Amino acid sequence: MKVLVVGGGSGGHITPAVAVIREMLELKPRTRVEFWTDRKYYKNVVKITTEIGVRWGNRASRTGKDPYIRVRKVWAGKFHRYAGWTGKDWVVNWKVVLKELIWGNLKGFVGFVAGLVQSFWRLVWPGKRPDVVFLKGGFVGLPVGLVARFLKIPYVVHESDAVPGLANRLLMKHAAVVATGVGGLQGAERVVQVGTPVAVEFKKVSATQQKNLKKSFGFDPERPLVIFTGGSQGSENINEAVRQILPEMLKFTSVGLVAGRKWYEEMVDLKKYEEWDKAKLQSNFRMWEFNSAMYELLGAADVVVSRAGATTTAELAALQKAIILVPFGRLPGAHQTKNAERLLRENAVVVVSDEKMQQTPSILLEEVRHLIRSPRVRSDLAEKLHREARPEAAKDLAEVILGVGEGKMVGQNEAKK
């Protein structure tokens, strides 16, 4: 069987797709997989999928001949939109308007058209057609999905968030199956709730393992640890809040900051708090651009402060961590806000609004201080969040995709329990 997987634009679309590929190759080791992604994430995907090929005995991946997993770049166009902007925002952020909303969207349209042409050229040939296409959300999948529909190639869409993004809204009506991370998705005929796939490495660690992980990163294993992360690209607002409250936090906890590839250079002044002596960390602070072993870094944490992306929250649920979510409310559809609100209703997270954090960073400081000083509250939050974990999500989704590729269809509104 030939399966085309498409994902990119953010790490939140890459990591679930990779988890599903691993399960597909476990269920059917001779499945032929192609992974199409955007230029920004191409090297990342090559590295990860090569490791998968070796792990599952893909001899061809070692020789470079006829690989089971092939990674290719695909053209796509991102359309920038900002929710909730007032007239003042448009004036104050005029540079953003010019750079992203005008010039960026013009480039996005060109990329989208190029993606349509490229996808059609690749998929139109009978010998190159996959049996099924798996689209893990995001703008990268839109041109591929539209071409797949035109060529009558069945495709499966996965939507992690409580509110679907633009690309998935356009694609899910004609999808063979729409797989969801949470329930209640409207607008599709065949819906299967599988959860959000995460890598198998994201799992609860024992107290002893947690101490060992802290030690491996140079932290004091007996001291609490807070990890701040804005994802692979980072969050400017979270970074700036950390800058403001870091001196006070270091009085009662160790701190790790994943500044992100986009914002790391602007945060290098915080390296003054990172003191080393003969390769041994002497301070209680470390900062990374990004850490490829996030499951270990997050596993070491007592508290995690993060954006409210669906993949990140699913990974933290699997790890059973106490978390403070800072949703970015100006994303189209406000999907991060709705993700956070859903978990807040379950009393599974603490939520601090991005706007309040920017205005008064001490609000975030006090929430961190409260959780660090309240082990019972941390434990209760972590246990409730862990109930949201779906450890079988990747396997269930892999079965759905392979089933569609074999010509099986899922009944209307069927949901896996």
C-alpha positions in Angstrom: 0.0 0.0 0.0 1.1 3.5 -0.8 0.3 6.3 1.7 1.0 10.0 1.2 1.4 12.0 4.5 1.3 15.8 4.3 2.2 18.1 7.2 4.1 21.2 8.0 4.0 24.8 8.9 4.6 24.0 12.6 5.9 21.3 14.8 2.4 20.7 16.0 1.6 19.3 12.6 4.8 17.3 12.2 5.1 15.3 15.4 1.6 13.8 15.3 2.1 12.8 11.7 5.4 11.1 12.5 3.7 9.3 15.4 1.1 8.0 13.0 3.7 6.9 10.5 5.4 4.9 13.2 2.2 3.0 13.9 1.4 2.4 10.3 4.8 0.8 9.8 4.3 -1.3 12.9 0.9 -2.5 11.6 2.0 -3.0 8.0 5.8 -2.9 7.8 5.8 -2.8 4.0 3.7 0.2 3.7 5.2 2.7 1.2 5.2 6.2 2.8 5.9 9.5 1.3 6.0 12.6 3.5 5.4 16.0 1.9 6.3 19.1 3.9 7.3 22.7 3.5 10.8 23.9 3.0 11.2 25.1 6.6 10.6 21.7 8.1 12.1 19.5 5.4 15.4 18.8 7.2 13.6 18.1 10.4 11.3 15.6 8.8 14.2 13.9 6.9 16.0 13.4 10.2 13.0 12.0 12.1 11.7 9.7 9.3 15.2 8.3 8.7 15.3 7.3 12.4 11.9 5.7 12.0 13.0 3.7 8.9 16.0 2.3 10.8 13.9 1.6 13.9 11.4 -0.5 12.0 14.0 -2.5 10.0 13.8 -0.5 6.8 17.0 -1.8 5.3 16.6 0.5 2.3 16.9 3.6 4.5 20.5 2.6 5.2 21.4 2.1 1.5 19.4 5.0 0.1 17.8 2.7 -2.5 14.0 2.5 -2.9 13.2 3.8 0.6 9.9 3.0 2.2 9.8 6.5 3.6 10.5 9.3 1.1 10.5 13.0 2.1 9.8 15.7 -0.5 9.3 19.4 -0.4 6.0 20.7 -1.6 5.0 24.3 -2.4 2.2 25.8 -0.3 1.0 29.3 0.7 0.3 30.5 4.2 -2.4 33.1 4.5 -1.9 35.5 7.4 -4.9 36.5 9.4 -5.3 38.2 12.8 -8.5 37.9 14.9 -9.8 40.7 17.1 -7.8 43.6 15.7 -9.2 47.0 16.3 -8.6 50.1 14.2 -5.8 51.1 16.5 -4.1 47.7 16.1 -4.0 48.2 12.3 -2.3 51.5 12.7 0.1 50.5 15.5 1.1 47.3 13.7 1.4 48.9 10.3 4.8 47.1 9.7 3.1 43.7 10.3 0.2 44.7 8.0 2.7 45.5 5.2 5.0 42.6 5.8 2.5 39.8 6.5 -1.0 40.8 5.6 -0.1 42.4 2.3 3.3 41.1 1.1 3.0 37.8 3.0 -0.4 37.0 1.7 0.6 37.8 -1.9 3.5 35.3 -1.5 1.1 32.9 0.1 -1.3 33.0 -2.9 1.6 32.4 -5.3 2.8 29.5 -3.2 -0.7 28.0 -3.0 -1.1 28.1 -6.8 2.4 26.6 -7.2 1.4 23.9 -4.8 -1.7 23.1 -6.8 0.3 22.7 -10.0 3.1 20.7 -8.3 0.7 18.4 -6.5 -1.3 17.7 -9.7 1.9 16.9 -11.6 3.0 14.5 -9.0 -0.3 12.7 -8.3 -1.8 12.5 -11.8 0.4 9.6 -13.0 -1.3 6.2 -12.3 1.9 4.6 -11.0 2.6 7.5 -8.6 -0.9 7.8 -7.1 -1.1 6.8 -3.5 -3.9 4.6 -2.2 -4.8 7.2 0.5 -3.6 10.7 1.5 -3.3 11.7 5.2 -3.5 15.5 5.8 -2.4 16.6 9.2 -3.9 20.1 9.1 -2.3 23.4 8.3 -1.8 25.3 5.1 0.7 22.8 3.6 -2.1 20.2 3.1 -4.6 22.5 1.4 -3.3 22.3 -2.3 -2.6 18.6 -2.0 -6.0 17.9 -0.6 -7.8 19.9 -3.3 -5.9 18.0 -6.0 -6.5 14.7 -4.3 -10.2 15.4 -4.3 -10.1 16.4 -8.0 -8.3 13.2 -8.9 -10.7 11.1 -6.7 -7.9 9.9 -4.3 -9.4 9.3 -0.9 -8.0 11.4 1.9 -8.1 11.5 5.7 -8.0 14.8 7.6 -7.0 15.1 11.2 -8.1 18.1 13.3 -6.5 18.4 16.7 -8.1 21.6 17.9 -11.6 22.3 19.2 -12.1 24.7 16.2 -10.8 23.6 12.8 -8.4 25.8 10.9 -9.2 27.3 7.5 -7.4 24.5 5.5 -9.3 21.8 7.3 -12.6 23.6 7.0 -12.2 23.6 3.3 -11.1 20.0 3.1 -13.1 18.1 5.6 -16.5 18.2 3.8 -15.2 15.8 1.1 -12.8 13.8 3.2 -13.2 10.0 3.4 -12.8 10.4 7.1 -12.3 13.4 9.5 -10.4 12.3 12.6 -10.6 14.6 15.5 -8.6 15.2 18.7 -11.8 16.3 20.6 -15.5 15.7 20.2 -18.1 18.0 18.9 -16.7 18.9 15.5 -19.3 20.0 13.0 -19.4 20.1 9.2 -18.2 16.7 8.2 -20.1 13.5 7.3 -17.7 10.8 8.6 -16.1 11.8 11.9 -14.0 9.6 14.1 -12.7 10.9 17.5 -9.2 9.4 18.0 -7.5 12.0 20.1 -4.3 13.8 19.2 -1.4 11.4 18.4 1.8 11.9 20.3 5.2 10.2 20.2 5.5 7.1 22.4 8.3 8.8 24.3 5.7 11.1 25.9 4.7 9.2 29.0 4.5 9.6 32.7 7.8 9.5 34.6 8.4 8.3 38.1 9.8 10.6 40.8 13.2 8.9 40.5 13.2 9.3 36.8 12.2 13.0 37.1 15.1 13.6 39.4 17.5 11.9 37.0 16.2 14.0 34.1 16.7 17.2 36.1 20.2 16.1 36.8 20.9 15.2 33.2 20.1 18.8 32.2 22.3 20.2 35.0 19.6 21.2 37.4 19.5 20.5 41.1 17.4 17.3 41.3 16.0 18.3 44.7 14.8 21.8 43.5 11.5 22.3 41.7 11.8 23.1 38.0 9.6 25.3 35.8 9.9 25.0 32.0 8.6 27.8 29.7 8.0 26.9 26.0 6.3 28.6 23.1 6.9 25.7 20.8 9.6 25.1 18.1 9.4 28.7 16.9 8.9 30.2 20.3 6.6 32.9 21.7 7.8 36.5 21.9 5.3 37.4 24.6 6.1 34.4 26.9 9.8 35.1 26.4 9.4 38.8 27.4 7.4 37.8 30.5 10.2 35.4 31.5 12.7 38.3 31.1 10.6 40.4 33.5 10.0 37.8 36.2 13.1 35.6 36.0 15.1 37.2 38.9 12.2 36.7 41.3 11.5 33.1 40.1 15.1 32.1 40.6 14.6 32.7 44.4 12.3 29.7 44.7 12.6 27.5 41.6 14.9 26.4 38.8 13.8 27.7 35.4 14.3 26.4 31.8 13.3 28.5 28.8 12.8 27.1 25.3 13.1 30.5 23.5 12.3 29.1 20.1 14.1 29.3 16.7 12.4 32.6 15.8 13.2 34.5 19.0 16.3 33.0 20.5 18.7 35.7 19.3 16.6 38.4 20.9 16.8 36.5 24.3 20.6 35.8 24.4 21.0 38.5 27.1 19.4 36.0 29.5 22.5 33.8 29.1 24.0 36.0 31.9 21.8 34.0 34.3 23.2 30.7 33.0 26.5 30.1 34.8 28.8 27.2 34.1 32.0 25.9 35.7 33.9 23.0 34.0 30.8 21.9 32.1 28.7 21.9 35.3 25.7 24.2 35.6 26.2 26.5 38.7 23.0 28.5 38.4 19.3 27.5 38.4 18.6 28.7 34.8 19.1 27.3 31.3 17.9 28.5 27.9 17.7 26.6 24.6 16.8 27.7 21.1 14.9 24.4 20.9 15.5 21.0 22.4 15.0 17.9 20.3 14.4 15.7 23.4 11.4 17.7 24.6 9.8 14.6 26.1 12.8 14.5 28.5 12.9 18.2 29.2 9.2 18.4 29.9 9.4 15.2 31.8 11.9 16.8 34.2 9.5 19.7 34.9 7.3 20.2 37.9 5.3 22.9 36.2 5.2 23.8 32.5 4.1 27.2 31.1 3.1 26.9 27.4 0.9 28.1 24.6 -2.3 26.1 24.2 -1.7 24.3 20.9 -3.5 20.9 20.8 -0.3 18.9 20.2 1.5 20.4 23.1 -1.3 20.0 25.5 -1.7 16.3 24.4 2.0 15.7 25.0 1.7 17.3 28.5 -1.4 15.2 29.3 0.5 12.1 28.4 3.4 13.2 30.7 0.9 14.0 33.5 2.1 17.5 34.2 0.7 20.5 36.0 0.5 23.3 33.3 -0.2 27.0 33.0 -1.6 27.8 29.5 -1.1 31.2 27.9 -3.3 30.9 24.8 -2.5 33.3 21.9 -6.0 34.8 21.5 -5.5 36.5 18.1 -5.2 33.5 16.0 -8.0 33.0 13.5 -10.8 31.1 15.1 -9.3 31.6 18.5 -8.6 27.9 18.6 -5.9 28.2 21.3 -8.3 30.1 23.6 -11.0 27.5 23.1 -8.5 24.6 23.7 -7.6 26.3 27.0 -11.2 27.0 27.9 -12.2 23.4 27.4 -9.5 22.1 29.7 -10.2 24.9 32.2 -13.8 23.7 32.5 -12.4 20.3 33.5 -10.2 22.0 36.2 -7.2 20.4 34.5 -5.1 23.5 33.8 -4.4 27.1 35.0 -5.0 29.7 32.3 -3.4 33.2 32.1 -4.5 35.4 29.2 -1.8 36.6 26.9 -3.0 40.2 27.1 -3.0 40.2 31.0 0.5 38.6 31.0 1.8 41.3 28.7 0.3 44.1 30.8 1.2 42.6 34.2 3.9 39.8 34.0 3.6 39.4 37.8 0.3 37.7 37.3 2.2 34.8 35.7 4.8 34.9 38.4 2.2 34.5 41.1 0.5 31.6 39.3 3.9 29.9 39.1 4.7 30.6 42.7 1.4 29.2 43.8 1.9 25.9 42.0 5.4 25.5 43.1 4.4 26.0 46.7 1.3 23.7 46.4 2.3 20.1 45.6 -1.2 18.9 46.2 -2.7 21.4 43.7 0.0 20.4 41.2 -0.8 16.7 41.6 -4.6 17.3 41.2 -4.1 19.3 38.0 -1.8 16.8 36.6 -4.1 13.9 37.3 -7.1 15.6 35.7 -5.1 16.6 32.6 -3.8 13.0 32.3 -7.4 11.9 31.9 -7.4 13.7 28.6 -4.5 11.6 27.3 -5.3 9.2 24.4 -2.3 6.8 24.3 -3.8 4.8 21.5 -4.5 7.8 19.3 -1.7 7.3 16.9 -2.5 3.6 16.5 -6.2 4.3 16.1 -5.6 6.9 13.4 -3.1 4.7 11.6 -5.8 1.9 11.4 -8.3 4.5 10.0 -5.9 5.6 7.3 -4.9 2.1 6.3 -8.5 1.1 6.3 -9.4 3.9 3.9 -6.5 2.9 1.7 -7.9 -0.6 1.6 -11.3 0.7 0.5 -13.0 0.6 3.9 -15.1 3.5 5.0 -16.0 4.7 8.4 -19.7 5.1 9.2 -21.2 8.5 9.7 -20.3 10.1 13.1 -18.7 6.9 14.3 -16.4 7.6 17.3 -13.8 5.4 18.8 -14.2 5.2 22.6 
